[in-house]
Amino acid sequence: MTLNLRLTVALCAALSLCAVLVVPGNFPGLGGDARLTLVVFALATCAWIATPIDDTYIALGAGLALTVTGVISSDTLFGTLGDSTVWLLICAFVLAAAVSRTGLAGRAAVFLVGGARTVRQLTHLTTAALVVTAFAVPATSGRAALALPVFLALAKALSDRKRLVVMLALLFPTVILLSAVATLIGAGAHLITVSVLWEATGDRIGFTEWLLLGLPLAVVCSHLAAEAVLLTTTRRSDRRGPVHITAEQIQQHSDRPVTGPWSQAETRCALLLATVVVLWCAEPLHRVPPAVVALIGAVVASSPALGTVRLKDALKTVPWSLLLFMAATMAMGVALADSGAAKWLVSGLPGGVSPAVFLTVVIVVSTAAHLVLQSRSARSSVLVPLVVAAAVGAGVNPVATALASTAAAGFCHTLPASAKPVTLFAEIPGTPTYTPRDLLRLSAVLAPLTAALVLLFAVAVWPLLGVPLTR
């Protein structure tokens, strides 16, 4: 479907829905604020789907429209920028800038990947290293940029084995996207989910709770996905030969030493990052909010005496557009919940559905949503308020439903434009990489595998960790 045709269809659908909603006689149980909210929500969703307009611009326009019409107050709109999750992400990017400046990523690559002697060992050691990066670098696009030099070093070392290079090119974005669920800061969509849950139900998921629920899923899903990538892109003969990646080969793509004694800056940065992660995980013991811990870490990381990066330079790496998008969509979530629009939307769903069936539908829809909404944050902004409201009405735990929807929405591998990491690794000059056909072949295996794993964790694993399927 061409862009113009898609835009025309979406615009017609949105205007038709708006025309039905604004007629006072239709839907007598729907209040004025709820009608306005649904109109704005429909127009914003169609704009996200069918227009090339920047997602943040659309979200800000929607938030402004809701404020001007009186659905939400200006304090609500601007107050979302002061939310603790926004500050958590800002400080996490400052910490990530400090880590990137020291070259610790290169040393970690040598430590892990340098020990591989077989193709399968290389695949799973690379997977393990990429999972760990979820604790150091927020947002999947930032992790992809950090991992690209490591991939280029591996590609050069394996230049005579083209299929293995293509396999690694596909492995990097696949694991980066699926392992993001390991931590609260893994993706902006996670912070939107936490905010929507808090506004709609009063349930707050902290860094530790998310880590407890998300890390096991991330590890299992990432390593199974690695096997899927390996088996769909290589032949048995490709996997037989030995591999040997040297530190010198990785050093060629790093401007910092990857071997030898650690510098004082590297030592300080590693200790600081370890301390911050430990304090995040120990939140139930010391009761210091994760955002405050991150702010302390960011101040130390950019301090003149102990830091490794200037605050001015670190703040340049913060994706301010993403933060504004998050703030605006949080305001939209508040409007959906407070106006009663979300509750009305799901009130017509059939009753008597078992929790497992309900959750299965949510996971399938969330897995396929990337075909319509390419932005991961936009998917959560649209889906999470609706599935939380539907879960409450269906007697399903909204926390389990929101987590399952967000985790399933992490699958976005079908097309090169489905996610920024997929796009980045699909376009590398001078290096063999995957084709759209390779992505489709992998997606045919990975989509049902990811959906089944999320359902398994939601039904069988998360209840053991304190998040039951029903309330």
N, C-alpha and C positions, 0 to 999 in steps of 0.2 A: 504494500500500500504506500503510495507516494505521500510526501509530507503534506501537500495541498489537500489531497483527498482525506487524509487522516484528520487534518485540521478542520475541514468542512464537516465531516461526520461528528467529530467531538463537539464542535460548536453547536451544531443542530441539536444534538442530544442534550447538551447543557442548557441551551435556551428553552427547549421544550420542557425540561424538568423545572426550570425556573418559572416558566409561564404557568405550569400546573400549581406550583407551590404558592405563588403570589395571589391566586384567586381565593378570597376569604372563605367561600363555601366549601372548598375542598379540605379534606382532613380536619374535621372540626376539633379533634383532640390536640391539634398542633398549635402551640402559641406563636405569637408574633416573633419573638426572639429566635425561637427554634426555626421558623421559616427563613428568616434572614441568614441564620447560620448555615442552613442547608444550601441556600442559594450560593453563598460565598464559597462554601466547601466544594460544591459541584463545579463551579467555575474554576476554582484553583486546581482541582484534580484534573479537569479536562485540559487546562493550560499546561500542567506538568506533563501530561501524556502527549499532547499533540502539537505543541509549539516549541520553537527553539529559544524562547525567552528564558533567561536565567532563573533557576529554581528559587533562588533567594529573593529575587525581585518579585516573583509571583507570591511567595509567602508573605513578604512585607506588605504587598498590596492587599492581600487577604486580611492580615492583621489590622491594617489601617481601616479597611472597610468595616470590620467588626467593631472597631473602636468608635468610628464616626457615627455609626448607626446606633450606638448605645448598647450593643449586645455585651461587650466587655468594657471595663473602664480603662482609661489611659494608664492608671497605676498597674493594672494587670498586664497590659501590653509591654510597658517599659520594665516592669518588675521582673519579667522572665530573664532579662539580661543579667540580673543580679542573682539568679538561681545558683545554688552551690555546684550543680553539675556543669554549668558554663565555666565557672572558675576552675573546676577540676580539670577541664579540658585545656584551658589556657595554660595553666601551670604544668600540665603534662607535656605540652608542646615545648615549653621552655626547657624542661628536663631532657626531652628528646634532642633538642638542639645542642645541649651540653654533651650528651652521649655521642652524637654524630661528629662533633668537633674533635673529639679525642681519638677517634679511630678504633674504639673498642670492638666495633662490628667486624673489622678485619681480623683481629685476634681471635674472636669467637669463631669465625669461619674456619680459620686454620686449626683451631682446637677440635672442632667437631668434624668438618668435612675431610680434613687431612688424614683421619684415621680410616677412611673407607677403602676397602680393597676389592669389593664387588659392586656391581651396579645396584643391587637391592640395598646394600649397606649405604651407598651414596644417597640413594633416594630417601631412605628413612632417617639418616643423620641430617640431611638437609631439611626434611620435614620437622624434625625435633628442633633444629635451630630456628626455623621460621616461627614455630609456635612460641618459643621463648621471646621473640621480638615483640609479641603482643604486650608484654609487660614494660617494654622500654620505649616504644614509639606508638603514640595514639593514631588512630585512623589508618585504614588500609592503604590509602595512596602514599602516606608517609613511609610505611613499612616497605612498600614496593620500591620506592625511590632509594631507600637505604639498602635493599637487597640487590638492586640491579648491578652494581659493580662486582658483587660476589658471583652472580650468574655469568657475567661476561668473562670472569677469570676461569670459571668452570667450562664455559663454552670454548674458550681458547685451548684449554688443556685437552678437551675432547673433540677438537676440530676435525679429526679424521673419522669420527663416529657420529654422523649427522643425526641419526635417529635418537641417540642419547641426548644430543643438544636440544632437539625439538621436545623431547620428553621433559627435560629440565625447564625449558621455557614455559611449558604448560604447568609444570609442578609448582613453580614459584607463585603465580597468582592464585592458583587453586587453593593451596594451603594458606596463603595470606588471608584470603576471603573467608574460608571455613574456620580458621582458628581464631578469628576476631572475637568470637563469642566467649573466649576464655576469660576476658576481663571486661570490666565496666567501661574502660576507656578504649576498648578495641574498635569501636565505631560510634559515630555520632548518633546513629539510630538507637543504640543502647541507652543513651542519656535521655532521648525522647521517650523511650518506653518507660523508664523509671519515673520521669516527670508525669506522664499520663496516668500511670498507676497511682501515684501519690495524689493527684488531683481528683481522680475518679473514685478511688476506694480507700484512700488513707494508708495503703500499704507502701512502705518504703523499702527498696532493695539497696543495701549498701555494697561497698566494694567487696567485702568478705563474703557476703551471701551470694553475690553474682559469681565470684571466683569458685565457690564451693559447687555451684550448680553448673557453671559454664565450662570450667577447665576440663573435667572428665569428658564432656561431650566434644570439646575442641580436640583433645588428644586422640580419642577414638576415631572421630570423623576425619581428621587430617591424615592419619596413617592409613585408614581404609581408602580414602581418596587418593593417597599416594600410590597404593597398589592398583587402583583403577587407572590412574594416569600411566603407570608403568606397563600395564597389560594392554591398554588400548592404543598406545603409541609406539611400542617396540615389539620386536619378534624375539623368539627364544634365542636365536643366534646373537642378537644384540646384547642380551643380558648375560651371555656366557663369559665374555672376555673380562679380564681384570681391569681395574682402574687404579690410578695413582695420582692424586692431586698434591702438588708440593706447595710449600709456603712461598717459594719464589714466584710461582705462577699467580698466586693470589696477590702478592706484593705489587705486581705489575699494574694492578688496577686500584691500588690504594696509595694515597699521598702521605700516609702515616705508617710507621713501622708495624708489621704484623707479628714479628718475632723479637726475641731479645728482652732485656730488662724493661719493666714498665716505667714510664715517666711518672713524675709526681702528679701531673694532671690526670693521667689515666687512673692512677690509684685512688685519688680523691673522688673522681667521678664514679668509679665502680662502687666504692664504699657508700657514697651518697645514694646512688640508685638502689643498692641493696637495702639500705636503711629505710628508704621511702617505701619500697615494696613490702618489707617486713612490717612496718608501721601500718600500712594499708590492711594487710592481712590480720593484724592484731587489733583491729578497731574495737572488737567486743571487749577487749581487756582494758584499753586506756581511754576509750570513748571520745577520742579526738576525731572529728569528721575528716573523711578522706580529702576534701577540698583544702582544709587547713594544713594537713600534712603535705599536700602537693605544693601549697603556697610557701611553706617553710623550705621545702626542697628547692623550689624555683629561686627563692631569694638567695639561698646558699650557692646554688649552681651558677648564679650570675653575679655573685659578690666579687669585689675587686681583689680580695685576699685569697679566697678559697675557690672561686668559680673558674670555669673553663670557657665561658662565653659571656660576652657583654649583653646586658638585658636588652639594649636597643636592637642588637642583631638577633637575639632569640625571639623577640616579639615579632620580627619580620616573618618568621616561619609559622606563626599562628594563622590558621585559616579563618580570618575574620568573617568571610562570607558564610562559612558553615555555621559559625556561632550565631550570626544574625538569622540564618535560616532556622536553626534550632529554637531560638527565642520566639520567632514569629509562629512556628508550628506548635510550640507549647501553648501559646495564646489561643491558637485555633482549637487545640485539645480542650482547653478550659471552657471555651465557648460551646463546644459540642456537648460537654458534660453538664455544665451549669444551665444551659438553655433547655435541656431535655431532648435535644435533637438526636443524640446518639441512642438514647433509650427508645425513642420513637422509631428510629431506623430499624432496630432489631426486634421491635415488638411484634412484627408480623411473621417472624420466623416460626416454623412448625415446632410445637412442643413435644415432649415425650422422647426426645432423642437422647440416647445414652451418652455419657461423657466421652467415651472413647470415640464414638462416631462424630460427635461435635468437634473434638480435637483433631480428628483426621481431616475433616473438611477445612478447618482453619489452617492446618499445616500444608495441605495441597494448594489452597488458594495463595498462601504466603510464598510457597516455593515457586509458583508460576507467575507471581506478581511482577517479577523483573522484566517479563516480556512486554508489560504495559508501562510500568514506572521504572525508569532506569536508575533513578537516584535511590540509594538504600535508605536515606533519611526520609525521603518523600514517601516511600513505601510504609515505613513505620508510622509516619504522620497520618496517613490515610487509614491503615489497617488497625493499628493498636487501639485507638479510641473505640472503634466499632466492635472488635473482638472482645474487649474488656466489658463493654456494655452487654454484649450478647452472652458472655460467660456468666455474668451476674444473673441474667434472666434464665439461663439454662441450668443453673445450679452447679456450674463448674468453677473451680478456683481461678479467679482472674489472673493471679500471679503466674500460675502454670500456663495459662492460655497465652498471656502476653509474652512470656519467655519463649514458648514454643513458636509463636508467630515470628518473633524477632530472629530466633535461631534459624528457622526455615527460610526466612527472607535473605539470609546470608548467602544462599545459593544464587549465583548470577553469572553463570558461565556459558550460556547458550550462544551468545553473539559477541564479537569483539568489542562492541560498544556497550555491552551490558554492565561493565564496571571499569573504573579507571585502571586498576592493576592489570586486567585482561587486555585493555587497550595498550597499555605501556609495553607489555612483553610481546604483543603481537606486531609491534613496529620497531624493530631494532635493526638499523642499517648494518649490513655486512655480517649478520649473524643469522643462521637458519632458525626459523621459529614456526609456530603452528599456523594452520589455515582455518578458515571457518568450518571446513569439513571435520577437522580434528576436534574442534570445540563441540560440534553436534554429536560426534561419536562418543566423546566423553560425557556429554550431558545426558545422553540416553541411558547411561549407566549411573551417573552420579546423582541425577535428580531423584529417582526413586530411592536410591541408597540413602541420601541425606534425609529425605522425608521420613523414611522408615526409622532411621536412627533417632531423629528428634522425637518421633512418636514413642519409641521404646523408652527413651529417657524420661519423657513426661509421664508415662504410665507406670513404669517399673522402677526407675532409678531415683528420680526427684522425690517421690513420696518417702523414700528411705532417708532423704537428706532434709526433710522437714517441709516439703512443698507437696501436699496431697493433691490428687486430681480433683476432688470435690471438697466442698465445705459443709 
